Amino acid sequence: MMHLDAKAISCPDYSLVVRGFLSTVPDNERAHIVTREPRALKRMEHICSVYEWQLDVSQKNDDIHFMVTKKKV
């Protein structure tokens, strides 16, 4: 599993960094992304729906955790 700590990154840079990171994750692997960006949920939902990847979300205090399973389309 690959990890990205994106807590210090805000929009619009957040989307660029996350897309770049996810492009390095092999197909059928999971990625864990942590952020504090309040607009990240909408962006992650969009990215995952376009590529038909599975997205699981949880939140602990100010940290939002995304678990993305990259399925080959």
KOLMITOR-933345 format. One record per residue: chain; residue in three letters; x, y, z of N, C-alpha, C in turn; residue number from 1. Coordinates in steps of 0.02 Angstrom, whole numbers, plus 50000, padded with zeros to 5 digits. Atoms other than C-alpha are relative to their C-alpha. Layout:
<recs>
{cadena: A; residuo: ALA; n.east: X; n.north: Y; n.up: Z; ca.east: X; ca.north: Y; ca.up: Z; c.east: X; c.north: Y; c.up: Z; num: NUM}
...
</recs>
This chain:
<recs>
{cadena: A; residuo: MET; n.east: 50043; n.north: 49942; n.up: 50000; ca.east: 50000; ca.north: 50000; ca.up: 50000; c.east: 50045; c.north: 50061; c.up: 50000; num: 1}
{cadena: A; residuo: MET; n.east: 49963; n.north: 49937; n.up: 50004; ca.east: 50064; ca.north: 50172; ca.up: 49955; c.east: 49964; c.north: 50053; c.up: 50041; num: 2}
{cadena: A; residuo: HIS; n.east: 50028; n.north: 49948; n.up: 49957; ca.east: 50038; ca.north: 50323; ca.up: 50068; c.east: 50019; c.north: 50070; c.up: 49975; num: 3}
{cadena: A; residuo: LEU; n.east: 49986; n.north: 49930; n.up: 50015; ca.east: 50025; ca.north: 50510; ca.up: 50036; c.east: 49973; c.north: 50042; c.up: 50057; num: 4}
{cadena: A; residuo: ASP; n.east: 50020; n.north: 49952; n.up: 49948; ca.east: 50022; ca.north: 50637; ca.up: 50177; c.east: 49992; c.north: 50068; c.up: 49966; num: 5}
{cadena: A; residuo: ALA; n.east: 50014; n.north: 49938; n.up: 50035; ca.east: 49937; ca.north: 50786; ca.up: 50095; c.east: 49969; c.north: 50052; c.up: 50047; num: 6}
{cadena: A; residuo: LYS; n.east: 50031; n.north: 49955; n.up: 49951; ca.east: 49888; ca.north: 50877; ca.up: 50256; c.east: 50021; c.north: 50073; c.up: 49991; num: 7}
{cadena: A; residuo: ALA; n.east: 49977; n.north: 49931; n.up: 50008; ca.east: 49991; ca.north: 51031; ca.up: 50211; c.east: 49984; c.north: 50029; c.up: 49931; num: 8}
{cadena: A; residuo: ILE; n.east: 50015; n.north: 49978; n.up: 50068; ca.east: 49924; ca.north: 51043; ca.up: 50032; c.east: 49927; c.north: 50020; c.up: 49995; num: 9}
{cadena: A; residuo: SER; n.east: 50069; n.north: 49977; n.up: 50008; ca.east: 49770; ca.north: 51145; ca.up: 49992; c.east: 49985; c.north: 50008; c.up: 49925; num: 10}
{cadena: A; residuo: CYS; n.east: 50021; n.north: 49991; n.up: 50069; ca.east: 49670; ca.north: 51172; ca.up: 49833; c.east: 50025; c.north: 50068; c.up: 49974; num: 11}
{cadena: A; residuo: PRO; n.east: 50009; n.north: 50049; n.up: 50053; ca.east: 49702; ca.north: 51196; ca.up: 49691; c.east: 50057; c.north: 49950; c.up: 49994; num: 12}
{cadena: A; residuo: ASP; n.east: 49943; n.north: 50045; n.up: 50006; ca.east: 49870; ca.north: 51111; ca.up: 49715; c.east: 49983; c.north: 49929; c.up: 50022; num: 13}
{cadena: A; residuo: TYR; n.east: 50018; n.north: 50066; n.up: 49974; ca.east: 49787; ca.north: 50966; ca.up: 49807; c.east: 49983; c.north: 49952; c.up: 49943; num: 14}
{cadena: A; residuo: SER; n.east: 50021; n.north: 50044; n.up: 50055; ca.east: 49707; ca.north: 50895; ca.up: 49650; c.east: 50059; c.north: 49978; c.up: 49956; num: 15}
{cadena: A; residuo: LEU; n.east: 49942; n.north: 50016; n.up: 50042; ca.east: 49868; ca.north: 50904; ca.up: 49550; c.east: 50046; c.north: 49950; c.up: 50034; num: 16}
{cadena: A; residuo: VAL; n.east: 49955; n.north: 50045; n.up: 49962; ca.east: 49972; ca.north: 50820; ca.up: 49686; c.east: 49969; c.north: 49930; c.up: 50005; num: 17}
{cadena: A; residuo: VAL; n.east: 50033; n.north: 50065; n.up: 49991; ca.east: 49844; ca.north: 50682; ca.up: 49716; c.east: 49996; c.north: 49962; c.up: 49933; num: 18}
{cadena: A; residuo: ARG; n.east: 50003; n.north: 50034; n.up: 50066; ca.east: 49821; ca.north: 50644; ca.up: 49530; c.east: 50069; c.north: 49973; c.up: 49981; num: 19}
{cadena: A; residuo: GLY; n.east: 49932; n.north: 50023; n.up: 50014; ca.east: 50010; ca.north: 50634; ca.up: 49510; c.east: 50018; c.north: 49939; c.up: 50042; num: 20}
{cadena: A; residuo: PHE; n.east: 49987; n.north: 50056; n.up: 49956; ca.east: 50024; ca.north: 50520; ca.up: 49660; c.east: 49963; c.north: 49937; c.up: 49977; num: 21}
{cadena: A; residuo: LEU; n.east: 50040; n.north: 50058; n.up: 50020; ca.east: 49883; ca.north: 50405; ca.up: 49603; c.east: 50024; c.north: 49970; c.up: 49934; num: 22}
{cadena: A; residuo: SER; n.east: 49974; n.north: 50027; n.up: 50063; ca.east: 49964; ca.north: 50389; ca.up: 49431; c.east: 50059; c.north: 49954; c.up: 50012; num: 23}
{cadena: A; residuo: THR; n.east: 49943; n.north: 50043; n.up: 49984; ca.east: 50112; ca.north: 50304; ca.up: 49517; c.east: 49979; c.north: 49935; c.up: 50035; num: 24}
{cadena: A; residuo: VAL; n.east: 50024; n.north: 50059; n.up: 49965; ca.east: 50004; ca.north: 50177; ca.up: 49608; c.east: 49982; c.north: 49946; c.up: 49948; num: 25}
{cadena: A; residuo: PRO; n.east: 50015; n.north: 50053; n.up: 50048; ca.east: 49999; ca.north: 50010; ca.up: 49515; c.east: 49925; c.north: 49980; c.up: 50002; num: 26}
{cadena: A; residuo: ASP; n.east: 50068; n.north: 50025; n.up: 50003; ca.east: 49832; ca.north: 49939; ca.up: 49458; c.east: 49990; c.north: 49945; c.up: 50051; num: 27}
{cadena: A; residuo: ASN; n.east: 50020; n.north: 50049; n.up: 49949; ca.east: 49742; ca.north: 49831; ca.up: 49587; c.east: 50036; c.north: 50008; c.up: 50066; num: 28}
{cadena: A; residuo: GLU; n.east: 49968; n.north: 49984; n.up: 49936; ca.east: 49839; ca.north: 49913; ca.up: 49729; c.east: 49958; c.north: 50052; c.up: 50036; num: 29}
{cadena: A; residuo: ARG; n.east: 50035; n.north: 49950; n.up: 49959; ca.east: 49776; ca.north: 50022; ca.up: 49871; c.east: 50046; c.north: 50058; c.up: 50016; num: 30}
{cadena: A; residuo: ALA; n.east: 49964; n.north: 49940; n.up: 49981; ca.east: 49827; ca.north: 50198; ca.up: 49913; c.east: 49965; c.north: 50033; c.up: 50059; num: 31}
{cadena: A; residuo: HIS; n.east: 50027; n.north: 49965; n.up: 49941; ca.east: 49804; ca.north: 50291; ca.up: 50077; c.east: 50021; c.north: 50073; c.up: 49995; num: 32}
{cadena: A; residuo: ILE; n.east: 49987; n.north: 49928; n.up: 50004; ca.east: 49790; ca.north: 50480; ca.up: 50068; c.east: 49969; c.north: 50034; c.up: 50060; num: 33}
{cadena: A; residuo: VAL; n.east: 50025; n.north: 49962; n.up: 49942; ca.east: 49774; ca.north: 50593; ca.up: 50220; c.east: 50003; c.north: 50074; c.up: 49983; num: 34}
{cadena: A; residuo: THR; n.east: 50003; n.north: 49928; n.up: 50015; ca.east: 49720; ca.north: 50774; ca.up: 50202; c.east: 49960; c.north: 50036; c.up: 50053; num: 35}
{cadena: A; residuo: ARG; n.east: 50043; n.north: 49956; n.up: 49958; ca.east: 49642; ca.north: 50919; ca.up: 50295; c.east: 49962; c.north: 50049; c.up: 49955; num: 36}
{cadena: A; residuo: GLU; n.east: 50033; n.north: 49956; n.up: 50049; ca.east: 49576; ca.north: 51001; ca.up: 50137; c.east: 49925; c.north: 49985; c.up: 50000; num: 37}
{cadena: A; residuo: PRO; n.east: 50073; n.north: 50012; n.up: 49995; ca.east: 49387; ca.north: 51024; ca.up: 50162; c.east: 49966; c.north: 49984; c.up: 49933; num: 38}
{cadena: A; residuo: ARG; n.east: 50030; n.north: 50013; n.up: 50065; ca.east: 49352; ca.north: 51017; ca.up: 49974; c.east: 50024; c.north: 49935; c.up: 49968; num: 39}
{cadena: A; residuo: ALA; n.east: 49969; n.north: 50060; n.up: 50029; ca.east: 49449; ca.north: 50855; ca.up: 49949; c.east: 49949; c.north: 49945; c.up: 49986; num: 40}
{cadena: A; residuo: LEU; n.east: 50048; n.north: 50054; n.up: 50010; ca.east: 49299; ca.north: 50739; ca.up: 49966; c.east: 49968; c.north: 50004; c.up: 49931; num: 41}
{cadena: A; residuo: LYS; n.east: 50032; n.north: 49993; n.up: 50067; ca.east: 49212; ca.north: 50807; ca.up: 49810; c.east: 50050; c.north: 49983; c.up: 49945; num: 42}
{cadena: A; residuo: ARG; n.east: 49949; n.north: 50013; n.up: 50051; ca.east: 49375; ca.north: 50800; ca.up: 49712; c.east: 50017; c.north: 49925; c.up: 49996; num: 43}
{cadena: A; residuo: MET; n.east: 49984; n.north: 50071; n.up: 50000; ca.east: 49414; ca.north: 50622; ca.up: 49766; c.east: 49942; c.north: 49959; c.up: 49972; num: 44}
{cadena: A; residuo: GLU; n.east: 50058; n.north: 50035; n.up: 50028; ca.east: 49237; ca.north: 50565; ca.up: 49727; c.east: 49999; c.north: 50005; c.up: 49924; num: 45}
{cadena: A; residuo: HIS; n.east: 49998; n.north: 49990; n.up: 50073; ca.east: 49254; ca.north: 50639; ca.up: 49553; c.east: 50054; c.north: 49958; c.up: 49967; num: 46}
{cadena: A; residuo: ILE; n.east: 49944; n.north: 50038; n.up: 50028; ca.east: 49425; ca.north: 50563; ca.up: 49519; c.east: 49984; c.north: 49925; c.up: 49998; num: 47}
{cadena: A; residuo: CYS; n.east: 50013; n.north: 50072; n.up: 49995; ca.east: 49371; ca.north: 50391; ca.up: 49578; c.east: 49941; c.north: 49978; c.up: 49956; num: 48}
{cadena: A; residuo: SER; n.east: 50057; n.north: 50019; n.up: 50043; ca.east: 49206; ca.north: 50393; ca.up: 49483; c.east: 50021; c.north: 49999; c.up: 49927; num: 49}
{cadena: A; residuo: VAL; n.east: 49977; n.north: 49999; n.up: 50069; ca.east: 49293; ca.north: 50439; ca.up: 49320; c.east: 50037; c.north: 49936; c.up: 49982; num: 50}
{cadena: A; residuo: TYR; n.east: 49959; n.north: 50059; n.up: 50013; ca.east: 49414; ca.north: 50293; ca.up: 49335; c.east: 49971; c.north: 49936; c.up: 50028; num: 51}
{cadena: A; residuo: GLU; n.east: 50034; n.north: 50058; n.up: 49971; ca.east: 49292; ca.north: 50176; ca.up: 49423; c.east: 50042; c.north: 49966; c.up: 50054; num: 52}
{cadena: A; residuo: TRP; n.east: 49961; n.north: 50025; n.up: 49944; ca.east: 49406; ca.north: 50157; ca.up: 49574; c.east: 49956; c.north: 50000; c.up: 50062; num: 53}
{cadena: A; residuo: GLN; n.east: 50037; n.north: 50003; n.up: 49937; ca.east: 49340; ca.north: 50110; ca.up: 49745; c.east: 50029; c.north: 50052; c.up: 50048; num: 54}
{cadena: A; residuo: LEU; n.east: 49980; n.north: 49949; n.up: 49952; ca.east: 49344; ca.north: 50249; ca.up: 49874; c.east: 49967; c.north: 49987; c.up: 50067; num: 55}
{cadena: A; residuo: ASP; n.east: 50025; n.north: 50005; n.up: 49932; ca.east: 49326; ca.north: 50227; ca.up: 50062; c.east: 50026; c.north: 50061; c.up: 50038; num: 56}
{cadena: A; residuo: VAL; n.east: 49983; n.north: 49938; n.up: 49965; ca.east: 49325; ca.north: 50380; ca.up: 50174; c.east: 49987; c.north: 49993; c.up: 50074; num: 57}
{cadena: A; residuo: SER; n.east: 50011; n.north: 49995; n.up: 49928; ca.east: 49346; ca.north: 50405; ca.up: 50359; c.east: 50031; c.north: 50065; c.up: 50024; num: 58}
{cadena: A; residuo: GLN; n.east: 49974; n.north: 49938; n.up: 49973; ca.east: 49381; ca.north: 50555; ca.up: 50468; c.east: 50014; c.north: 49992; c.up: 50073; num: 59}
{cadena: A; residuo: LYS; n.east: 49981; n.north: 50000; n.up: 49929; ca.east: 49472; ca.north: 50573; ca.up: 50632; c.east: 50026; c.north: 50069; c.up: 50016; num: 60}
{cadena: A; residuo: ASN; n.east: 49985; n.north: 49930; n.up: 49984; ca.east: 49476; ca.north: 50746; ca.up: 50706; c.east: 50000; c.north: 50041; c.up: 49936; num: 61}
{cadena: A; residuo: ASP; n.east: 49997; n.north: 49959; n.up: 50060; ca.east: 49534; ca.north: 50863; ca.up: 50566; c.east: 50026; c.north: 49961; c.up: 49939; num: 62}
{cadena: A; residuo: ASP; n.east: 49971; n.north: 50039; n.up: 50054; ca.east: 49612; ca.north: 50724; ca.up: 50462; c.east: 49948; c.north: 49959; c.up: 49963; num: 63}
{cadena: A; residuo: ILE; n.east: 50044; n.north: 50040; n.up: 50043; ca.east: 49517; ca.north: 50649; ca.up: 50316; c.east: 50044; c.north: 49946; c.up: 49968; num: 64}
{cadena: A; residuo: HIS; n.east: 49962; n.north: 50057; n.up: 50026; ca.east: 49578; ca.north: 50476; ca.up: 50264; c.east: 49962; c.north: 49971; c.up: 49940; num: 65}
{cadena: A; residuo: PHE; n.east: 50027; n.north: 50030; n.up: 50060; ca.east: 49548; ca.north: 50412; ca.up: 50088; c.east: 50038; c.north: 49935; c.up: 49987; num: 66}
{cadena: A; residuo: MET; n.east: 49971; n.north: 50063; n.up: 50022; ca.east: 49578; ca.north: 50231; ca.up: 50042; c.east: 49974; c.north: 49989; c.up: 49929; num: 67}
{cadena: A; residuo: VAL; n.east: 50018; n.north: 50007; n.up: 50070; ca.east: 49580; ca.north: 50213; ca.up: 49853; c.east: 50026; c.north: 49933; c.up: 49976; num: 68}
{cadena: A; residuo: THR; n.east: 49979; n.north: 50063; n.up: 50032; ca.east: 49582; ca.north: 50043; ca.up: 49770; c.east: 49997; c.north: 50011; c.up: 49925; num: 69}
{cadena: A; residuo: LYS; n.east: 49995; n.north: 49987; n.up: 50072; ca.east: 49643; ca.north: 50065; ca.up: 49592; c.east: 49984; c.north: 49937; c.up: 49962; num: 70}
{cadena: A; residuo: LYS; n.east: 50021; n.north: 50056; n.up: 50041; ca.east: 49549; ca.north: 49944; ca.up: 49483; c.east: 50016; c.north: 50017; c.up: 49927; num: 71}
{cadena: A; residuo: LYS; n.east: 49986; n.north: 49989; n.up: 50070; ca.east: 49606; ca.north: 49924; ca.up: 49304; c.east: 49934; c.north: 50002; c.up: 49962; num: 72}
{cadena: A; residuo: VAL; n.east: 50063; n.north: 49992; n.up: 50038; ca.east: 49468; ca.north: 49987; ca.up: 49188; c.east: 50008; c.north: 49970; c.up: 49932; num: 73}
</recs>
